């Protein structure tokens, strides 16, 4: 353990190209292990450095420490080897039909954005970069896609970005011109996916996390070499060459207790060889002695014609323990009501799953690379907080 973990400040916008030499050296297995941090964000950088101890020794085999977005608010550092990152890039290109050029439209200090850069390096191509420092603007996609060269072209987005793009016809045309648009970071509402497919966009839904070098299950099917199994409590476990070596400073963490496997916090089922995620086990709502999985409720609510986006979460309730609450971003010009949404749910789910209150919002809070922040919603709408 003679190496020392080094911070890698990651700029936003076109400046991100400055870190490509560091990433190329890292991908080859040379140089110091890197901890990506957002350049210019002193608060987040300090938070990550406090938790993950750059400047301290690290095993020689570790090439990259990626902070998890974490549902607890306390970042963990997934320790990734160069061989795991190379295996991930190779398996991705194999599944998509071959190496190609990549368009970066995500923050590059998270695993999804980093992987766009690393896959481009593995393919010998230079990524085209969309500046998302001030937020994602779908108007920038047309010119960015036009800059891309090569026989195959790819990008990676989160669902909130795709939702914005679908309301911008030039962006839709640009995305439809790509060979694949990887979509991950959060569950994609079925109506959004249907709109994208109808528009001619080749969407590939990805599932994975920092601990698996990002997406490692595409459209429900594991990438080559990736292992998948479902535990007795419906928990998803993942293994294979893309697996992290563990968490920095947490050698006994239970998520890596079984050698060769990572215990996710997701519940899922495999049907005809295809993985379907039911929801996060740590986000389940216990109401009146029964368990409600938020994502199951959201999948039904988002099919209501007046619902553009929705997040379901629990708040403290003196009688029920928790009650089910929904935050809704309505379709422009509409104002869906509680009774209407409960009626919409009644044909598909038990009344226990129906929200007891709703809040109409302009947008949903997110954390990390596009995940809905249910903890923030619960804190905001819990009485007395």
C-alpha positions in Angstrom: 0.0 0.0 0.0 2.5 2.6 -1.2 0.2 4.7 -3.4 -1.6 7.8 -2.1 -5.1 8.9 -3.2 -5.0 12.1 -5.2 -7.9 14.5 -5.8 -8.9 15.2 -9.4 -10.8 18.5 -9.7 -13.2 18.0 -12.5 -14.2 21.2 -14.4 -17.7 21.7 -15.8 -18.2 22.4 -19.5 -15.5 22.3 -22.1 -12.8 22.5 -19.4 -13.5 18.8 -18.6 -11.3 17.9 -21.5 -8.3 18.9 -19.4 -8.6 15.8 -17.2 -8.5 13.4 -20.1 -4.7 12.8 -19.9 -5.2 11.9 -16.2 -8.0 9.5 -17.0 -6.0 7.9 -19.8 -3.1 7.3 -17.5 -5.4 5.9 -14.8 -7.2 3.6 -17.3 -3.8 2.2 -18.3 -3.1 1.3 -14.7 -0.4 3.9 -14.1 -0.2 6.9 -11.9 -1.9 7.7 -8.6 -5.4 6.6 -7.6 -7.8 9.4 -8.3 -10.7 10.9 -6.4 -12.9 13.0 -8.7 -14.3 16.2 -7.1 -16.3 19.0 -8.7 -14.0 21.9 -9.4 -15.4 25.2 -8.2 -17.7 23.6 -5.6 -15.7 24.0 -2.4 -18.5 22.8 -0.1 -19.0 19.5 -2.0 -15.3 19.0 -2.4 -14.7 19.5 1.3 -17.5 17.0 2.1 -16.0 14.3 -0.2 -12.5 14.9 1.1 -13.6 14.7 4.7 -15.3 11.3 4.1 -12.7 9.8 1.7 -9.3 11.0 2.9 -7.3 12.1 -0.2 -3.6 12.3 0.6 -3.7 9.1 2.6 -2.4 5.7 1.4 -4.4 3.4 -0.8 -3.8 -0.1 -2.2 -1.7 0.0 -5.4 -4.4 -1.9 -7.4 -7.0 0.9 -6.9 -7.2 3.4 -9.8 -10.3 5.4 -9.0 -12.4 6.1 -5.9 -15.9 7.3 -6.9 -18.2 8.8 -4.3 -21.7 7.3 -4.2 -24.6 9.7 -4.4 -25.9 7.7 -1.4 -29.5 7.8 0.0 -28.1 8.5 3.5 -26.3 11.7 2.7 -23.0 10.3 3.8 -20.8 9.5 0.8 -19.0 6.2 0.4 -16.1 5.7 -1.9 -16.3 2.8 -4.3 -12.8 1.6 -5.0 -12.4 0.7 -8.7 -9.5 -1.0 -10.4 -8.3 -0.1 -13.9 -9.1 -3.6 -15.0 -12.7 -3.3 -13.8 -13.1 0.0 -15.7 -11.7 -1.5 -18.9 -14.0 -4.5 -18.5 -17.0 -2.2 -18.2 -16.1 -0.2 -21.3 -15.4 -3.3 -23.4 -18.7 -5.0 -22.3 -20.6 -1.8 -23.1 -19.2 -1.5 -26.6 -19.8 -5.2 -27.2 -23.5 -4.9 -26.2 -24.0 -1.7 -28.2 -22.5 -3.0 -31.4 -18.9 -1.7 -31.3 -16.8 1.2 -30.1 -17.8 4.7 -31.0 -17.7 8.4 -30.2 -19.4 9.7 -27.0 -21.3 12.8 -26.1 -20.9 14.0 -22.5 -24.0 15.7 -21.1 -23.6 14.7 -17.4 -21.4 16.0 -14.6 -18.1 14.2 -15.0 -17.4 13.7 -11.3 -20.2 11.1 -11.0 -19.7 7.6 -12.3 -22.1 8.0 -15.3 -20.3 11.0 -16.6 -16.9 9.6 -15.9 -17.8 6.5 -17.8 -18.7 8.5 -20.9 -15.2 9.9 -20.9 -13.6 6.5 -20.1 -15.5 4.7 -22.8 -14.4 7.3 -25.3 -10.8 6.9 -24.3 -11.1 3.1 -24.5 -12.5 3.5 -28.0 -9.7 6.0 -29.0 -12.2 8.8 -29.6 -12.4 12.3 -28.2 -15.7 13.1 -26.4 -17.9 16.0 -27.5 -19.0 18.0 -24.4 -22.2 19.8 -23.6 -21.8 22.3 -20.8 -24.3 21.4 -18.0 -22.8 23.7 -15.4 -25.9 25.9 -15.5 -28.3 23.0 -16.0 -29.1 20.9 -19.0 -30.3 22.8 -22.1 -31.7 20.5 -24.8 -31.1 23.3 -27.4 -27.4 22.5 -27.2 -27.8 18.9 -28.4 -28.2 19.5 -32.1 -24.8 21.3 -32.5 -23.1 18.8 -30.2 -24.3 15.8 -32.1 -23.3 17.4 -35.4 -19.7 17.6 -34.1 -19.6 13.8 -33.5 -17.7 11.6 -35.9 -17.2 7.9 -36.4 -19.3 5.0 -37.6 -21.1 4.8 -34.2 -22.2 7.6 -31.8 -23.5 7.3 -28.3 -24.5 9.4 -25.3 -25.8 8.9 -21.7 -28.6 10.8 -20.1 -30.8 10.7 -17.0 -34.6 10.6 -17.3 -35.0 14.3 -16.3 -32.8 15.3 -19.2 -34.8 13.1 -21.6 -38.0 14.6 -20.4 -36.7 18.1 -21.3 -35.4 16.9 -24.6 -38.7 15.4 -25.7 -40.3 18.8 -25.6 -37.6 20.3 -27.9 -38.0 19.0 -31.5 -34.4 19.7 -32.7 -33.1 17.8 -29.6 -35.4 14.9 -30.4 -34.0 14.8 -34.0 -30.4 14.9 -32.7 -30.9 12.1 -30.2 -32.7 10.0 -32.8 -29.6 10.3 -35.0 -27.5 8.5 -32.4 -26.9 4.8 -32.4 -27.9 4.6 -28.7 -28.9 6.8 -25.8 -28.1 5.1 -22.5 -30.6 6.1 -19.9 -29.9 5.5 -16.2 -29.5 7.0 -12.8 -33.1 6.6 -12.0 -36.2 4.7 -13.1 -37.7 5.9 -16.4 -41.5 6.5 -16.4 -43.1 4.2 -19.0 -44.8 7.1 -20.8 -41.5 8.9 -21.3 -39.9 5.8 -22.7 -42.8 5.3 -25.1 -42.5 8.9 -26.3 -38.8 8.5 -26.9 -39.2 5.2 -28.8 -42.1 6.7 -30.9 -39.7 9.5 -31.8 -37.1 7.1 -33.2 -34.7 7.4 -30.3 -32.8 4.2 -29.6 -33.0 4.1 -25.8 -31.0 1.6 -23.8 -32.2 1.5 -20.1 -29.2 0.9 -17.8 -29.0 -0.4 -14.3 -25.9 -0.2 -12.1 -24.1 2.0 -9.6 -20.7 3.3 -8.7 -20.0 -0.1 -7.1 -20.3 -1.8 -10.5 -18.5 0.9 -12.6 -21.9 2.3 -13.5 -24.5 0.6 -15.7 -23.9 -3.2 -15.9 -27.4 -4.4 -16.8 -28.8 -3.1 -20.1 -32.5 -3.4 -20.8 -32.7 -6.0 -18.0 -29.9 -8.2 -19.3 -26.5 -8.3 -17.6 -23.5 -7.3 -19.8 -21.1 -10.1 -20.7 -19.3 -11.3 -17.6 -21.7 -9.7 -15.2 -23.4 -12.0 -12.7 -26.8 -11.4 -11.3 -28.9 -13.1 -8.6 -31.9 -12.4 -6.5 -31.7 -13.1 -2.7 -34.5 -14.6 -0.6 -35.7 -11.1 0.4 -35.9 -10.1 -3.3 -32.6 -8.1 -3.0 -30.5 -7.8 -6.2 -26.9 -9.0 -6.0 -24.3 -8.2 -8.7 -20.9 -9.7 -9.4 -18.3 -10.0 -12.1 -15.2 -8.2 -13.5 -16.9 -4.8 -13.1 -17.3 -5.1 -9.4 -15.6 -2.6 -7.0 -13.0 -3.9 -4.6 -14.9 -2.4 -1.7 -15.4 0.9 0.0 -12.5 3.2 1.0 -11.9 2.9 4.7 -14.7 0.4 5.3 -13.2 -3.1 4.8 -16.0 -4.8 6.7 -19.0 -3.1 5.0 -21.9 -5.7 4.7 -22.6 -4.8 1.1 -19.3 -6.6 0.2 -19.5 -9.3 2.9 -19.9 -12.1 0.4 -16.7 -12.4 -1.7 -17.3 -11.6 -5.4 -20.8 -10.1 -4.8 -22.3 -6.7 -4.1 -25.5 -6.5 -2.1 -27.6 -3.6 -3.6 -30.4 -1.9 -1.8 -32.8 -2.7 -4.6 -35.5 -5.3 -4.8 -36.1 -7.0 -8.1 -37.3 -10.0 -10.0 -36.0 -11.9 -13.0 -38.6 -12.9 -15.5 -37.6 -14.8 -18.7 -34.0 -13.8 -18.0 -34.8 -10.1 -17.7 -34.3 -8.1 -14.5 -37.1 -5.9 -13.4 -36.4 -3.5 -10.5 -39.3 -3.2 -8.0 -37.8 -0.4 -5.9 -35.3 0.4 -3.2 -35.6 -1.6 0.0 -34.5 1.3 2.1 -37.2 3.6 0.6 -40.2 1.3 1.3 -43.0 3.0 3.2 -44.4 1.2 6.3 -48.0 2.3 6.6 -50.6 0.8 8.9 -48.4 -2.4 9.2 -48.2 -2.8 5.4 -45.3 -2.1 3.1 -45.6 0.2 0.1 -42.9 0.4 -2.6 -42.8 4.0 -3.9 -41.7 3.1 -7.4 -44.6 0.7 -7.9 -47.1 3.5 -7.0 -45.2 6.0 -9.3 -45.4 3.6 -12.2 -49.2 3.8 -12.1 -49.6 7.5 -11.2 -47.3 8.7 -14.0 -49.8 7.1 -16.5 -52.4 9.7 -15.5 -52.8 12.2 -18.3 -52.3 15.2 -16.0 -49.0 13.9 -14.4 -45.7 14.8 -16.0 -43.5 13.5 -13.1 -44.2 12.1 -9.7 -42.3 11.0 -6.6 -43.9 9.0 -3.8 -42.5 9.1 -0.3 -43.5 8.5 3.3 -43.9 11.1 6.1 -44.4 10.4 9.8 -47.9 9.7 10.9 -49.0 9.2 14.6 -51.6 6.6 13.7 -50.2 4.8 10.7 -46.5 5.1 11.4 -46.0 6.6 8.0 -48.5 7.8 5.4 -48.1 7.8 1.7 -47.5 11.2 0.0 -47.0 12.1 -3.6 -45.2 15.1 -5.1 -46.5 15.8 -8.6 -45.2 17.9 -11.4 -48.4 18.4 -13.4 -48.7 18.6 -17.2 -48.8 22.3 -18.2 -52.3 23.7 -17.8 -53.6 21.0 -15.5 -54.1 20.6 -11.8 -54.6 17.0 -10.8 -56.4 16.5 -7.5 -56.0 13.9 -4.7 -59.3 12.1 -5.3 -58.6 11.9 -9.0 -55.2 10.3 -8.5 -56.5 7.9 -5.9 -59.3 6.8 -8.3 -56.7 6.3 -11.0 -54.7 4.0 -8.7 -57.7 2.0 -7.6 -57.9 -0.3 -10.6 -54.2 -1.3 -10.3 -53.2 -1.2 -6.6 -54.6 -1.8 -3.2 -56.0 1.3 -1.5 -53.1 1.1 1.0 -50.8 2.3 -1.7 -52.8 5.4 -2.6 -51.4 8.7 -1.4 -53.2 10.4 1.4 -52.0 13.8 0.3 -50.4 15.3 -2.8 -48.2 18.4 -3.4 -48.0 20.1 -6.8 -44.4 21.2 -7.6 -42.7 22.9 -10.5 -39.9 20.3 -10.3 -38.7 17.4 -8.2 -35.6 17.7 -6.1 -32.7 15.4 -7.2 -29.4 14.2 -5.8 -26.4 12.8 -7.6 -26.8 12.2 -11.3 -30.6 12.7 -11.5 -32.1 10.5 -8.7 -35.2 11.9 -7.0 -34.3 13.0 -3.5 -37.1 11.4 -1.4 -35.4 12.3 1.9 -35.6 16.0 1.0 -39.3 15.6 0.1 -40.1 13.8 3.3 -38.3 16.4 5.4 -40.0 19.2 3.5 -43.5 17.9 4.0 -43.3 16.3 7.4 -45.4 18.5 9.8 -43.3 20.4 12.3 -40.1 20.3 10.3 
